């Protein structure tokens, strides 16, 4: 079972997430961090930036990227990662990787090779979509999938339209780390905030493991931390147990 930590708000979740990253980097200064985009992980990045840690030796790998956008477009994840992660955290841009560079027909295999060459991801930050996707692995994705080109659902495109001038501008295709790729990370840190994520979160954490809910693949991982606010936790059947377990967490046990 994942460790589910229910907190009052996004700020508290961000502080706990930053604490996990800081502990990792203190132990391993050249750690490999998996970074997600969107609004969900921003509290972690803000809390990390406030700590003023030396992250110059840390490598970072993004989960996904749109296909069809120029890499320097404001909405491209190359731009988003540079703006929200690389610059505020003081990462070395040469150590920050985003999929989708080079010929598209080779981009998936190239990214898998880069991940292997880096030694794998030590801690992977994740959000979850309203349809249960993680990365851009939409419902129906193989639980063993690797980095590849995918077609986005209309729901995901509508959810992401807020970053564009219109729905029509949201790309239809993407390149994303697969569920099998994500599972290779040594520690998964999943965040979810707001009532709109409650159903997807409950299905991922407590429902059956199924391609219908790609996020449910986290149940197959030996080390998962889920940081959620009260609203996102509102559909969790075992919410009281999660609160009890965290209140009685041994002091020696890491996040």
C-alpha positions as CSV (number, residue, x, y, z in Angstrom):
1,X,0.0,0.0,0.0
2,X,1.2,3.5,-0.8
3,X,1.9,5.9,2.0
4,X,-0.9,8.4,1.8
5,X,-0.4,11.7,3.6
6,X,-3.4,14.0,3.9
7,X,-2.5,17.6,4.5
8,X,-4.3,20.8,5.0
9,X,-3.2,22.5,1.8
10,X,-0.9,22.6,-1.2
11,X,1.7,24.6,0.8
12,X,2.1,21.9,3.4
13,X,2.3,19.2,0.7
14,X,5.0,21.3,-1.1
15,X,7.0,21.5,2.0
16,X,6.9,17.8,2.6
17,X,7.8,17.1,-1.1
18,X,10.7,19.5,-0.9
19,X,11.9,17.8,2.3
20,X,12.0,14.4,0.5
21,X,14.0,15.9,-2.3
22,X,16.4,17.7,0.1
23,X,16.9,14.4,2.0
24,X,17.7,12.6,-1.2
25,X,20.2,15.3,-2.4
26,X,21.9,15.3,1.0
27,X,22.5,11.6,0.7
28,X,23.2,11.7,-3.1
29,X,24.3,15.1,-4.4
30,X,24.2,13.9,-8.0
31,X,20.7,12.4,-7.7
32,X,18.4,12.0,-10.7
33,X,15.1,13.7,-10.2
34,X,12.0,13.0,-12.3
35,X,10.0,16.3,-12.8
36,X,6.4,16.8,-13.8
37,X,4.7,19.9,-15.3
38,X,1.3,21.5,-14.7
39,X,0.1,23.3,-11.7
40,X,0.2,20.3,-9.3
41,X,4.0,20.1,-8.6
42,X,4.5,23.9,-8.4
43,X,4.3,23.9,-4.5
44,X,7.2,21.5,-4.4
45,X,9.3,23.5,-6.7
46,X,8.5,26.7,-4.8
47,X,9.4,25.1,-1.5
48,X,12.6,23.8,-2.9
49,X,13.6,27.2,-4.3
50,X,13.0,28.7,-0.9
51,X,15.5,26.2,0.6
52,X,18.4,27.5,-1.6
53,X,19.9,24.1,-1.9
54,X,22.9,23.4,-4.1
55,X,21.3,21.3,-6.8
56,X,24.0,21.9,-9.4
57,X,24.9,18.2,-9.7
58,X,21.3,17.0,-9.8
59,X,20.0,15.7,-13.2
60,X,16.4,16.0,-14.1
61,X,14.2,14.2,-16.6
62,X,10.8,15.4,-17.6
63,X,7.9,13.1,-18.0
64,X,6.5,14.2,-21.3
65,X,6.3,16.8,-24.1
66,X,3.8,17.9,-26.7
67,X,4.3,16.9,-30.3
68,X,4.0,19.7,-32.9
69,X,4.9,22.7,-30.7
70,X,8.2,24.5,-31.3
71,X,10.5,23.6,-28.4
72,X,10.7,27.3,-27.5
73,X,6.9,27.9,-27.5
74,X,5.8,29.1,-24.0
75,X,3.5,26.1,-23.6
76,X,6.1,23.5,-24.6
77,X,7.4,21.5,-21.7
78,X,11.0,22.4,-22.7
79,X,10.0,26.0,-21.9
80,X,7.9,25.2,-18.8
81,X,10.7,23.1,-17.2
82,X,13.2,25.8,-17.9
83,X,10.9,28.4,-16.4
84,X,9.5,26.6,-13.4
85,X,12.3,24.1,-12.6
86,X,15.7,24.7,-14.1
87,X,16.0,28.4,-13.4
88,X,14.3,28.7,-9.9
89,X,16.2,25.6,-8.6
90,X,19.6,26.5,-10.1
91,X,19.9,23.3,-12.0
92,X,22.6,22.9,-14.7
93,X,20.7,23.1,-18.0
94,X,23.0,20.5,-19.5
95,X,21.7,18.0,-16.9
96,X,18.0,18.7,-17.6
97,X,16.3,16.5,-20.2
98,X,12.9,16.7,-21.9
99,X,11.7,14.1,-24.4
100,X,11.0,15.0,-28.0
101,X,14.3,16.2,-29.3
102,X,15.6,14.8,-32.6
103,X,13.7,12.6,-35.1
104,X,10.3,11.7,-33.5
105,X,10.5,8.1,-34.8
106,X,13.6,7.6,-32.6
107,X,12.8,9.9,-29.7
108,X,11.2,7.2,-27.5
109,X,14.2,4.9,-27.7
110,X,16.6,7.8,-27.3
111,X,15.0,8.9,-24.1
112,X,14.9,5.4,-22.6
113,X,18.6,5.2,-23.4
114,X,19.3,8.6,-21.7
115,X,17.4,7.4,-18.6
116,X,19.4,4.2,-18.4
117,X,22.7,6.0,-19.0
118,X,21.9,8.4,-16.1
119,X,21.4,5.4,-13.8
120,X,17.6,5.7,-13.5
121,X,15.4,8.1,-11.7
122,X,15.8,8.3,-7.9
123,X,12.6,10.2,-7.1
124,X,9.8,10.8,-9.6
125,X,7.4,13.6,-9.0
126,X,3.9,12.9,-10.4
127,X,0.5,14.5,-10.8
128,X,-2.7,12.7,-11.8
129,X,-5.2,13.8,-14.4
130,X,-8.9,13.8,-13.9
131,X,-9.2,10.7,-16.0
132,X,-6.5,9.0,-14.0
133,X,-3.6,9.5,-16.3
134,X,0.0,9.9,-15.1
135,X,2.5,11.4,-17.5
136,X,0.5,11.5,-20.7
137,X,-0.4,7.8,-20.3
138,X,-4.1,8.0,-21.1
139,X,-6.7,5.3,-20.2
140,X,-5.9,2.1,-22.0
141,X,-2.1,2.5,-21.8
142,X,-0.2,-0.7,-21.3
143,X,1.1,-1.1,-17.8
144,X,4.4,-2.1,-19.2
145,X,4.7,0.7,-21.7
146,X,7.9,2.6,-22.4
147,X,8.5,6.1,-23.7
148,X,6.5,6.6,-26.9
149,X,4.2,8.8,-29.0
150,X,0.6,8.9,-27.7
151,X,-2.7,10.5,-28.7
152,X,-4.2,12.8,-26.1
153,X,-7.9,12.3,-25.1
154,X,-10.3,15.2,-25.6
155,X,-10.6,15.4,-21.8
156,X,-6.9,15.9,-21.3
157,X,-6.9,18.5,-24.1
158,X,-9.8,20.4,-22.4
159,X,-8.0,20.2,-19.1
160,X,-4.8,21.7,-20.6
161,X,-6.6,24.3,-22.7
162,X,-6.2,26.8,-19.9
163,X,-2.5,27.1,-20.9
164,X,-3.4,28.0,-24.5
165,X,-5.6,30.6,-26.2
166,X,-8.1,28.0,-27.3
167,X,-8.8,24.3,-27.3
168,X,-7.9,24.1,-31.0
169,X,-4.3,25.1,-30.1
170,X,-3.7,22.2,-27.8
171,X,-1.7,19.5,-29.6
172,X,-3.3,16.2,-30.2
173,X,-0.1,14.1,-29.8
174,X,2.6,13.9,-27.2
175,X,5.6,11.9,-26.3
176,X,5.6,10.5,-22.8
177,X,7.5,8.2,-20.5
178,X,5.5,4.9,-20.3
179,X,4.0,3.4,-17.2
180,X,6.8,0.8,-17.2
181,X,9.3,3.6,-17.4
182,X,7.8,5.4,-14.5
183,X,7.8,2.2,-12.4
184,X,11.6,1.9,-12.7
185,X,12.0,5.1,-10.6
186,X,13.2,4.2,-7.0
187,X,10.6,6.4,-5.3
188,X,7.3,7.8,-6.6
189,X,5.9,11.0,-5.2
190,X,2.4,11.6,-6.3
191,X,0.5,14.8,-5.6
192,X,-3.1,15.7,-6.0
193,X,-5.1,18.7,-4.9
194,X,-8.8,19.7,-5.2
195,X,-12.1,17.9,-5.4
196,X,-11.7,17.5,-9.1
197,X,-9.0,15.0,-8.6
198,X,-10.8,13.0,-5.8
199,X,-12.3,10.3,-8.0
200,X,-9.2,9.7,-10.0
201,X,-7.1,9.6,-6.9
202,X,-9.4,7.1,-5.1
203,X,-9.4,4.9,-8.2
204,X,-5.6,5.0,-8.4
205,X,-4.8,4.4,-4.8
206,X,-7.7,2.1,-3.7
207,X,-9.2,0.7,-6.9
208,X,-8.2,-2.3,-9.0
209,X,-4.9,-2.1,-11.0
210,X,-6.2,-1.5,-14.5
211,X,-5.3,0.2,-17.7
212,X,-8.6,2.0,-17.3
213,X,-6.9,4.1,-14.6
214,X,-3.2,4.4,-15.5
215,X,-2.4,5.9,-12.2
216,X,-3.4,2.7,-10.5
217,X,0.0,1.3,-11.6
218,X,1.5,3.0,-8.6
219,X,0.1,0.1,-6.5
220,X,2.7,-2.2,-8.1
221,X,5.6,0.0,-6.9
222,X,7.4,-0.8,-3.6
223,X,7.9,2.8,-2.5
224,X,5.1,5.4,-3.2
225,X,4.3,8.5,-1.2
226,X,1.0,10.2,-2.0
227,X,0.6,13.9,-0.8
228,X,-3.0,15.2,-1.0
229,X,-5.2,17.8,0.5
230,X,-8.5,17.2,2.2
231,X,-10.5,17.8,-0.9
232,X,-8.6,15.4,-3.1
233,X,-8.8,12.8,-0.3
234,X,-12.6,13.1,0.1
235,X,-13.3,9.9,-1.8
236,X,-10.7,7.8,-0.1
237,X,-12.3,4.9,1.8
238,X,-9.4,4.5,4.2
239,X,-8.7,8.2,4.8
240,X,-9.0,7.8,8.5
241,X,-6.4,5.0,8.5
242,X,-4.0,7.1,6.4
243,X,-4.3,9.9,8.9
244,X,-3.8,7.5,11.8
245,X,-0.8,5.9,10.2
246,X,0.9,9.2,9.5
247,X,0.2,10.5,13.0
248,X,2.0,7.4,14.3
249,X,4.8,7.2,11.8
250,X,8.1,6.1,13.3
251,X,10.6,9.0,13.6
252,X,13.2,6.9,11.8
253,X,11.1,6.1,8.8
254,X,11.8,8.4,5.8
255,X,9.1,10.1,3.7
